[in-house]
Amino acid sequence: MNDVEEVKSRIDIVDVIGGYVPLKQTGKSFKGLSPFKTEKTPSFIVSPEKNIWHDFSSGKGGDVITFVMEMEGLSFPEALEMLAKRAGVKLKPRKQNEKDSSNKAEIYDCLDAAMAYFHVVLSKNEKAKNYFVMERNLKSETIKKFRLGYSPDSWDSLRNYLNKKGFKDEVLVTAGLCAKGNNGRGAYDLFRGRVMFPVFDMQNRTIGFSARILSEEKTAKYINTPQTPVYNKSLAIYGLSQAKESIREKDQVVIVEGNMDVLALANAGFNNIVACSGTAFTELQLKQLSRLTKNIALCFDSDEAGINATLRAIEIAADEEVRLDVISLNHAKDPDELLKKGQAEWKKALKNAKYAPDFMIDFAKQKYGITTAPGKKKFTAFVLPLLKSLKDEIEFQHYLKKISQLLGVKEESINNLINQKSNETKFKNIDQPESEPSINEVKKLSRQENLEKELLELVFAFPELNSAIEDLEIEHTSNLHRPLFEFLKQNPKFNFDKALNELPNQAEYVKILSLRGEQQFANIPAHDKRLEAFTQVARIEDINKQIAKRQIARQLSVAEAEGDSKKIKQLLKQYQALLNED
């Protein structure tokens, strides 16, 4: 029996789900109200006999692990680990990861102890308490809920406390709490004389801290935990542990810049608020939030950095199945300042949030103007990537028409521009010249490339799954991944070393793909891995068909405008052929 089967056999699915959803027995099954949709008539069914659940209002269903994934916003391995602890099952880590798993457990314990220590110290320090209570007007309930704290203005207070708790200096340094002294002279506290904002993961474990200086010293106002085995700044989200229930309940999350924005809004009763690390919103953070809700609202500061961060976040979300809105601060510097004008102002701003494409168009219209030819040119260059990112054909046609009417230009002319700039995939920062790409620009994968990447992660981690790509049409894969698929097609029984030798230019990428695949699917049964591989192939084929349909639809628009009946007939035939394949 593998780990997954053992955990499921030792867990009572009714007991687990009943902790989230009030259930009532009806015959052999149990019924309750959907945790995903608002409803009056129960449509959520749990079958203990089959060990499965299904929600008829949302169409979701699965086993106890998938339920925990949905409710807690966890990945498969994280949900499995959570349930294993509950069931008293010790998961069998891969041999090379045994030591890492043990070290991580000690780091979590160490960070939890530090968080508790800082929280107690806060209660005894008047200056730190006054900062939160008098200056920031935080209620004691908010301070307790977010486990706020204070680090003594000392070089070794935390170190001495944790040493007495049994944690060695090596662990303190690895956890990002201390740094090594010069010439090997022990370790010293990294956080000194600062108010502490603990950061938790989705399982409510302390993973790191953000710390603000209280004195007027000429030093960094904020410092954060460095990258550690448990803290990844690209994944960490401040306030998510406290907000996740409200996010599910409201089916929306609001992302702000700062920790104090989260605290001020939570203090006022708005609990579905989280903060990214400054303005650096990442794809990993988006994926984590999208497990809880598909409705995301951005509320970054109204300065230039905040606007650029908003545009970058819209770009990141372009290939994800989420709805993104943008909240205007109405001349306030940040959400905290807006809230000081009254809760009604925040509610009004939230209600008036703009759908991301509308925000982009309005922003470009205001920045560049559309009354002159140069203004129209800049406006068009800015919004073309937006149009290209719209996957839904109805949305695409809606905004194509809107932009056409704004500019007084024919729709087919804009379509032609889109086809000419087929390689343009980036939104431009507001201060970025058209001819110069941003120095911080990172390669953004399209939805097709993401699906291909996930399939390649599986195959390179588990070569026995290579047969899944047998029927994949390589010529329709992306330029980024086509060489990898060609290698796999030519080497149905490859080994990892051969892949590295024959793909020297992609060797590092192949290593990363393999490692990610191992991490995500290490404890999943072989049958389920094979099923996932074939499912990914089907998804890739489906998106290729969608792309082909969209290209034909655009060509039809041009052909109709030109009155080319022969071309129209030919394109309709191609479109029908694609429909027949569905």
Secondary structure, 3 states (H helix, E strand, C coil): CCHHHHHHHHCCHHHHHHCCCCCEEECCEEEECCCCCCCCCCCEEEECCCCEEEECCCCEEECHHHHHHHHHCCCHHHHHHHHHHHHCCCCCCCHHHHHHHHHHHHHHHHHHHHHHHHHHHHHCCHHHHHHHHHHCCCCHHHHHHCCCEEECCCCCHHHHHHHHCCCCHHHHHHCCCEEECHHHCCEEECCCCEEEEEEECCCCCEEEEEEEECCCCCCCCEEECCCCCCCCCCCCCECHHHHHHHHHHHCCEEEECCHHHHHHHHHCCCCCEEECCCCCCCHHHHHHHHCCCCEEEEECCCCHHHHHHHHHHHHHHCCCCCEEEECCCCCCCCHHHHHCCCHHHHHHHHHCCEEHHHHHHHHHHHHHCCCCHHHHHHHHHHHHHHHHHCCCHHHHHHHHHHHHHHHCCCHHHHHHHHHHCCCCCCCCCCCCCCCCCCCCCCCCCCHHHHHHHHHHHHHHHCHHHHHHHCCCCHHHCCCCCHHHHHHHHHCCCCCHHHHHHHCHHHHHHHHHHHHHHHHHHCCCCHHHHHHHHHHHHHHHHHHHHHHHHHHHHHHHHHHHHHCCHHHHHHHHHHHHHHHHHC
